[in-house]
Structure formats: C-alpha cells, structure tokens
Amino acid sequence: MSKPDSSKPLTYRDAGVDIDAGEELVDTIKPMAASTRRPGAAGDLGGFGGLFDLKAAGFKDPILVSGTDGVGTKLMLAFGTGRHETIGIDLVAMCANDVLAQGAEPLFFLDYFATGKLETGTAAKVVSGIAEGCRQAGCTLVGGETAEMPGMYAPGHYDLAGFVVGAVERTDVLPRTADMKAGDVLVALPSSGPHSNGYSLIRRIVERTGLAWTDCAPFDEKKSLGEALLAPTRIYVKSVLPLIRMKRIKGLAHITGGGLTENAPRMCPDHLVPKIDYQALNLPPVFDWLQRAGSITDEEMHRTFNCGVGLVMAVDPLVANPLMERLANEGEAPFVIGELAPA
C-alpha cells in the first residue's frame, strides 16, 4: 500500500472546503437579499456586519427585541423529498412570530446555514425561501453565515438557524399584563398545519403507517404526503402589527413547541390562566389524521402540536368583534377559543 505524497502542496479544497462555491453562492443570493430591503436597511450583503438605522425606520423611543430559532427535524422532510424552497420561510416565521409576541416589528434577519459539502443549488433554494419569509415579515435580510464543514453532516444534509432583531415603541411592549383581566377573550388565528413543531413525532407516525413521502396525503388528496407536511409556517406580522399599535391586543402567544398547553400561559400574569375550549378548535384534517394514525391522546396532541392554532391574542371583550372583523377583511379567519380566567 503506497503512502500519500507528503510533498504535494495541499489546498483548502483538498480538505473539503470550496471557497469558490461559497463566493458563487454569495453572488447568487445578493439579488434575493436586495429584494428584502426596507426603510432603515443600510449597507450591502457581504460586509462584516449588517447595518440598520432605527430613525430611518420611524422609531422614536424603541426597545430592541431579539429572537433566534430553527426548524427542527422538519429539515428531514426537506431532505427526504428534495423540496428545499419553503424551509427558509419556516425559519423566518419561527423567529418573526416570536418577536411579534412581544409587540415588536421584525427589522432585520440573519441566517446560519451549515453543511458538510456546499451544494450551491440547494443552498440557493433555501435562501430564496428565507428571502420570501423576510418579505412576508417586512424585515430585511442583512447577512448570514454559510459554514462548509467536511465530515460534520451526512451527504445532502444541512442545518439552519435564524436570528431576528425587531423593535417596539416603549409604550407598545407586550404583554400588557397590568391591563389583563378575567373575561378577556382569546382570539386565535389559524395555522397552515404543524408549522415547524412536532416533526419527530410526525416522522415516527409516518414510519408506522408505511407511507412514502411521495404517496398521496391521506388528509389532502391533491398533494403528496411530503408536500402537504412541508406547508410553510404562517407569518402573522402584517395582519397583527397594526392592531398592536392601535393597542387592541393585550397579549400574544405564538403556538410552537409545547402547543397550546405550554404556550398560551406564557403571555399571562400570575393571577390569570387561559381557559381554552378545545371543542372550538375544529381539528384540521392533518391533525385528525396524525392523531388517529399515531393513536395519540388529546392531552399529548395539545402539548405537542398547534392543533390548527398558530397565534392567540388576548383582547378586551368590547373590541373582540371589531378586531375579528378587521382581521377577516384582511383575509384572516379568526375564531374564539376561550377566555382568561382567575388562576
């Protein structure tokens, strides 16, 4: 067995890192990032840091709100189906909806994309989804990190993390716990499906059924199972932010990991709890199928999945109907799921 030539000059590419591919990706995604520019954005993609001017964005006495998140094992569906175009929307949504729950407007976003071998076509599809998510959220993509790390990931696999910074005027910070009282109405906005939570259990259920991602979805005959379960997470910023600024909302809960059981109480003061009428949820077909196929108890469903609810708002009973009418006029489908009650 011959020994490797120890005299041959080595390059970074010999070690598995292709700088040229990274530069090619940056050139590809620059127009995508440019499409997300908004008032306050300053500088171009490729600098050492992203710049943002709060005054130019119209803020007078702002508090900054930061958030970071990923999309969990929903990535495994993207790998299994070869569909990478919408997973970036999920990434932005998970971060943007979180800062919205504090009353904040998402201002700028950064992403972290890590992989063993950079496939520029796949990475560009992911970033195109991130750019679309930023446009939906009204924030600008100011930068990110692409890490090519040979040996760290299985071939074709990657990981994602997102980071958002938003701002809210000091007088608009949520939740307004001092204003909350028993009898406040819980108004929900529907999800598009599981969003980005519960996918480890979803994959276990699909494995039990023996279905392939390419098979027809049992709950949606127009789509394959993989396509249906990859429905991107909804972004609620443009519908809800005006209501926050009108002070129509006392508290917001983004329903993510932990479901309604764990997330709805997070907006409440110690003396109040959300009293949820689970019969009002009208479980969407995807969740009905998951529950039946996995023999999942109601309790487990409510603390694992959003069960059709992506966002919950606590509002005064006097403004509940006008608020719902306004949301309906903007294409939303709000519905009441309960009220606040004494703890």
C-alpha positions as CSV (number, residue, x, y, z in Angstrom):
1,M,0.0,0.0,0.0
2,S,1.5,3.3,-1.1
3,K,1.9,6.2,1.2
4,P,0.2,9.5,0.4
5,D,2.5,12.1,-1.2
6,S,3.5,14.2,1.7
7,S,5.3,16.7,-0.5
8,K,2.2,17.7,-2.5
9,P,1.0,21.2,-1.6
10,L,-2.4,21.0,0.0
11,T,-5.3,23.4,-0.5
12,Y,-8.5,24.1,1.4
13,R,-10.4,22.3,-1.4
14,D,-8.3,19.2,-0.7
15,A,-9.7,19.3,2.8
16,G,-13.3,19.6,1.6
17,V,-13.9,23.3,1.7
18,D,-14.7,25.0,-1.6
19,I,-14.2,28.8,-1.2
20,D,-15.2,29.3,-4.9
21,A,-18.5,27.6,-4.3
22,G,-19.1,29.9,-1.3
23,E,-18.4,33.0,-3.4
24,E,-20.7,31.7,-6.1
25,L,-23.5,31.3,-3.6
26,V,-23.0,34.9,-2.3
27,D,-23.3,36.2,-5.9
28,T,-26.4,34.2,-6.4
29,I,-28.2,35.3,-3.2
30,K,-27.3,39.0,-3.3
31,P,-30.3,39.9,-5.5
32,M,-32.5,37.8,-3.1
33,A,-31.3,39.8,-0.2
34,A,-31.7,43.1,-2.1
35,S,-35.4,42.2,-2.7
36,T,-36.0,42.3,1.1
37,R,-34.7,45.9,1.7
38,R,-36.9,48.1,3.8
39,P,-36.6,51.6,5.3
40,G,-33.8,51.6,7.8
41,A,-31.7,49.0,6.0
42,A,-28.2,50.3,5.3
43,G,-25.2,48.6,3.6
44,D,-25.0,45.7,1.3
45,L,-24.7,41.9,1.7
46,G,-21.1,40.8,2.2
47,G,-19.8,43.3,4.8
48,F,-18.5,42.2,8.1
49,G,-21.7,43.3,9.8
50,G,-25.3,44.2,8.9
51,L,-26.4,47.9,9.5
52,F,-29.8,49.2,10.4
53,D,-30.9,52.8,11.1
54,L,-33.8,52.9,13.6
55,K,-34.5,56.6,13.0
56,A,-35.0,55.9,9.3
57,A,-37.4,53.1,10.2
58,G,-39.5,55.7,12.0
59,F,-39.0,54.7,15.7
60,K,-38.9,57.4,18.4
61,D,-38.4,55.6,21.7
62,P,-37.7,51.9,20.7
63,I,-36.9,48.8,22.7
64,L,-35.0,46.2,20.7
65,V,-36.3,42.7,20.8
66,S,-34.2,39.7,19.6
67,G,-35.1,36.2,18.7
68,T,-33.5,33.0,17.4
69,D,-34.8,29.7,16.3
70,G,-34.5,26.8,13.9
71,V,-37.0,24.5,12.2
72,G,-36.1,21.2,14.0
73,T,-36.5,17.9,12.2
74,K,-38.8,19.3,9.6
75,L,-35.5,19.5,7.8
76,M,-35.6,15.7,7.4
77,L,-38.7,16.1,5.2
78,A,-36.9,18.6,3.0
79,F,-34.0,16.1,2.7
80,G,-36.4,13.1,2.1
81,T,-38.5,14.9,-0.5
82,G,-35.8,17.1,-2.2
83,R,-38.0,20.1,-1.6
84,H,-35.9,23.0,-0.2
85,E,-37.8,26.0,-1.5
86,T,-40.0,26.7,1.6
87,I,-38.0,25.6,4.6
88,G,-36.5,29.1,4.7
89,I,-39.9,30.6,5.1
90,D,-40.3,28.4,8.2
91,L,-37.0,29.7,9.6
92,V,-38.1,33.3,9.3
93,A,-41.6,32.6,10.6
94,M,-40.4,30.9,13.8
95,C,-38.2,34.0,14.6
96,A,-40.5,36.8,13.4
97,N,-43.6,35.5,15.1
98,D,-41.7,35.2,18.4
99,V,-40.7,38.9,18.4
100,L,-44.2,39.8,17.3
101,A,-45.5,38.2,20.5
102,Q,-43.5,41.0,22.4
103,G,-45.2,43.6,20.2
104,A,-42.2,44.1,18.0
105,E,-41.9,44.8,14.3
106,P,-39.2,42.5,12.8
107,L,-36.5,44.7,11.3
108,F,-33.6,42.6,10.1
109,F,-32.8,38.9,9.9
110,L,-29.6,36.8,9.7
111,D,-29.3,33.1,8.9
112,Y,-26.8,30.3,9.6
113,F,-26.5,27.5,7.0
114,A,-24.2,24.7,7.9
115,T,-23.4,21.7,5.7
116,G,-20.7,19.1,5.1
117,K,-20.3,19.8,1.4
118,L,-21.8,23.0,-0.1
119,E,-24.3,22.4,-2.8
120,T,-24.9,25.8,-4.2
121,G,-28.2,24.9,-5.9
122,T,-29.7,23.6,-2.7
123,A,-28.4,26.4,-0.6
124,A,-29.8,29.0,-3.1
125,K,-33.2,27.4,-2.8
126,V,-33.1,27.6,1.0
127,V,-32.0,31.3,0.9
128,S,-34.8,32.0,-1.7
129,G,-37.2,30.8,1.0
130,I,-35.6,32.9,3.6
131,A,-35.9,36.0,1.4
132,E,-39.6,35.2,0.8
133,G,-40.1,34.9,4.5
134,C,-38.4,38.2,5.1
135,R,-40.7,39.9,2.5
136,Q,-43.7,38.4,4.3
137,A,-42.5,39.6,7.7
138,G,-41.4,43.0,6.4
139,C,-37.8,42.6,7.5
140,T,-34.5,42.8,5.6
141,L,-32.0,40.0,5.2
142,V,-28.8,41.8,6.2
143,G,-26.4,38.9,6.2
144,G,-25.6,35.4,7.4
145,E,-23.1,32.6,7.6
146,T,-22.5,29.7,5.3
147,A,-20.4,27.1,7.0
148,E,-18.9,24.2,5.0
149,M,-17.7,21.6,7.5
150,P,-16.5,18.4,5.9
151,G,-17.4,15.3,8.0
152,M,-19.9,17.0,10.2
153,Y,-23.1,16.2,8.3
154,A,-24.4,13.3,6.2
155,P,-24.3,13.9,2.4
156,G,-27.0,16.2,1.3
157,H,-27.9,17.3,4.8
158,Y,-27.6,20.8,6.3
159,D,-28.7,22.6,9.4
160,L,-30.3,26.0,9.8
161,A,-30.6,28.7,12.4
162,G,-32.2,32.1,12.2
163,F,-31.7,35.3,14.1
164,V,-34.1,38.3,14.1
165,V,-34.0,41.8,15.7
166,G,-37.1,43.8,16.0
167,A,-38.2,47.0,17.7
168,V,-41.2,48.2,19.6
169,E,-42.1,51.6,21.0
170,R,-41.7,51.5,24.7
171,T,-45.5,52.1,25.2
172,D,-46.4,49.2,22.9
173,V,-44.5,46.3,24.6
174,L,-46.5,43.1,25.0
175,P,-47.8,41.5,27.1
176,R,-49.7,44.3,28.9
177,T,-50.3,42.2,31.9
178,A,-51.5,45.1,34.1
179,D,-54.4,45.6,31.7
180,M,-55.4,41.9,31.5
181,K,-58.5,40.7,33.4
182,A,-60.7,37.7,33.8
183,G,-63.1,37.6,30.9
184,D,-60.7,38.8,28.3
185,V,-61.3,37.0,25.0
186,L,-58.8,34.6,23.4
187,V,-58.9,35.1,19.7
188,A,-57.0,32.6,17.5
189,L,-55.5,32.8,14.0
190,P,-55.3,29.5,12.2
191,S,-52.1,27.7,11.3
192,S,-51.2,26.2,7.9
193,G,-50.5,22.8,9.5
194,P,-48.0,21.6,12.0
195,H,-45.8,24.7,11.2
196,S,-42.3,23.7,12.4
197,N,-43.0,21.7,15.6
198,G,-43.7,18.0,16.3
199,Y,-41.9,16.6,13.3
200,S,-40.0,14.0,15.2
201,L,-43.4,12.5,16.2
202,I,-44.8,13.1,12.7
203,R,-41.9,11.1,11.2
204,R,-42.5,8.3,13.7
205,I,-46.2,8.2,12.7
206,V,-45.4,8.2,9.0
207,E,-42.9,5.4,9.6
208,R,-45.6,3.4,11.4
209,T,-48.1,3.8,8.5
210,G,-45.5,2.6,5.9
211,L,-46.4,5.6,3.7
212,A,-43.7,7.2,1.5
213,W,-43.3,11.0,1.2
214,T,-44.4,10.7,-2.5
215,D,-47.7,8.9,-1.6
216,C,-50.9,10.8,-1.7
217,A,-51.6,12.6,1.6
218,P,-54.4,10.7,3.4
219,F,-55.8,14.1,4.5
220,D,-55.3,16.0,1.2
221,E,-55.8,14.0,-2.0
222,K,-54.4,16.9,-4.1
223,K,-50.9,16.7,-2.6
224,S,-48.2,14.2,-1.8
225,L,-47.6,13.5,1.9
226,G,-44.3,15.2,1.8
227,E,-45.6,18.3,0.1
228,A,-48.6,18.6,2.5
229,L,-46.5,18.2,5.6
230,L,-44.0,20.8,4.3
231,A,-46.6,23.5,4.2
232,P,-44.7,26.6,5.4
233,T,-45.3,28.2,8.7
234,R,-47.6,31.2,8.6
235,I,-46.2,34.7,9.3
236,Y,-48.6,36.9,11.1
237,V,-46.8,40.2,11.2
238,K,-48.6,42.2,8.6
239,S,-52.1,41.2,9.9
240,V,-51.4,41.7,13.6
241,L,-48.8,44.5,13.9
242,P,-51.4,47.3,13.1
243,L,-53.6,46.0,15.9
244,I,-50.7,46.1,18.4
245,R,-50.0,49.7,17.5
246,M,-53.7,50.5,18.0
247,K,-53.4,48.9,21.4
248,R,-56.2,46.5,20.6
249,I,-54.2,43.5,21.9
250,K,-53.2,42.9,25.5
251,G,-51.1,39.7,25.0
252,L,-49.9,37.4,22.2
253,A,-48.8,33.8,22.2
254,H,-47.0,32.1,19.3
255,I,-48.1,28.5,19.4
256,T,-44.9,26.5,18.8
257,G,-43.3,23.6,20.7
258,G,-45.4,22.7,23.6
259,G,-48.6,23.5,21.8
260,L,-51.5,25.5,23.3
261,T,-50.9,23.8,26.7
262,E,-47.4,25.3,27.2
263,N,-47.5,28.5,25.1
264,A,-50.8,30.2,25.8
265,P,-50.0,30.7,29.6
266,R,-46.7,32.5,28.7
267,M,-48.5,35.8,28.0
268,C,-50.5,35.7,31.2
269,P,-49.8,37.3,34.6
270,D,-49.6,35.0,37.6
271,H,-53.2,35.6,38.7
272,L,-54.7,34.6,35.3
273,V,-54.8,31.5,33.2
274,P,-56.1,30.8,29.7
275,K,-59.3,28.8,29.8
276,I,-59.3,27.1,26.4
277,D,-62.4,25.5,24.8
278,Y,-60.7,22.7,22.9
279,Q,-64.0,21.8,21.2
280,A,-63.8,25.1,19.4
281,L,-60.6,24.1,17.7
282,N,-62.3,22.1,15.0
283,L,-59.2,20.0,14.4
284,P,-57.9,20.4,10.8
285,P,-57.7,17.2,8.7
286,V,-53.9,16.9,9.1
287,F,-54.1,16.8,12.9
288,D,-57.1,14.4,12.8
289,W,-55.1,12.0,10.7
290,L,-51.9,12.3,12.9
291,Q,-54.0,11.6,16.0
292,R,-55.7,8.6,14.5
293,A,-52.6,7.2,12.8
294,G,-50.5,7.6,15.9
295,S,-53.2,6.7,18.5
296,I,-52.3,9.9,20.3
297,T,-54.2,11.1,23.3
298,D,-55.9,14.5,23.3
299,E,-53.5,15.7,26.1
300,E,-50.5,14.7,24.0
301,M,-51.9,16.4,20.9
302,H,-52.4,19.7,22.8
303,R,-48.9,19.8,24.2
304,T,-47.1,18.7,21.0
305,F,-48.9,20.3,18.1
306,N,-50.6,23.6,17.5
307,C,-53.8,21.8,16.6
308,G,-54.7,24.4,14.0
309,V,-53.9,27.5,16.0
310,G,-50.8,29.5,15.1
311,L,-51.3,32.6,17.2
312,V,-53.5,33.5,20.2
313,M,-54.4,37.1,21.2
314,A,-55.9,38.2,24.5
315,V,-58.3,41.1,23.9
316,D,-60.9,43.1,25.7
317,P,-64.5,41.7,25.1
318,L,-65.6,45.1,23.8
319,V,-63.0,45.0,21.0
320,A,-63.1,41.3,20.1
321,N,-65.8,41.5,17.4
322,P,-64.4,44.7,15.7
323,L,-60.9,43.2,15.8
324,M,-62.1,39.9,14.3
325,E,-64.0,41.8,11.5
326,R,-60.9,43.8,10.7
327,L,-58.8,40.6,10.5
328,A,-61.4,38.9,8.3
329,N,-61.4,41.9,5.9
330,E,-57.6,41.3,5.6
331,G,-58.1,37.7,4.6
332,E,-57.6,36.1,8.0
333,A,-60.0,33.6,9.6
334,P,-60.0,34.5,13.3
335,F,-62.0,32.5,15.8
336,V,-62.6,32.5,19.6
337,I,-61.1,29.6,21.6
338,G,-61.7,30.7,25.2
339,E,-61.1,33.4,27.7
340,L,-58.8,34.4,30.6
341,A,-59.9,33.1,34.0
342,P,-58.6,33.5,37.6
343,A,-55.7,31.2,38.3
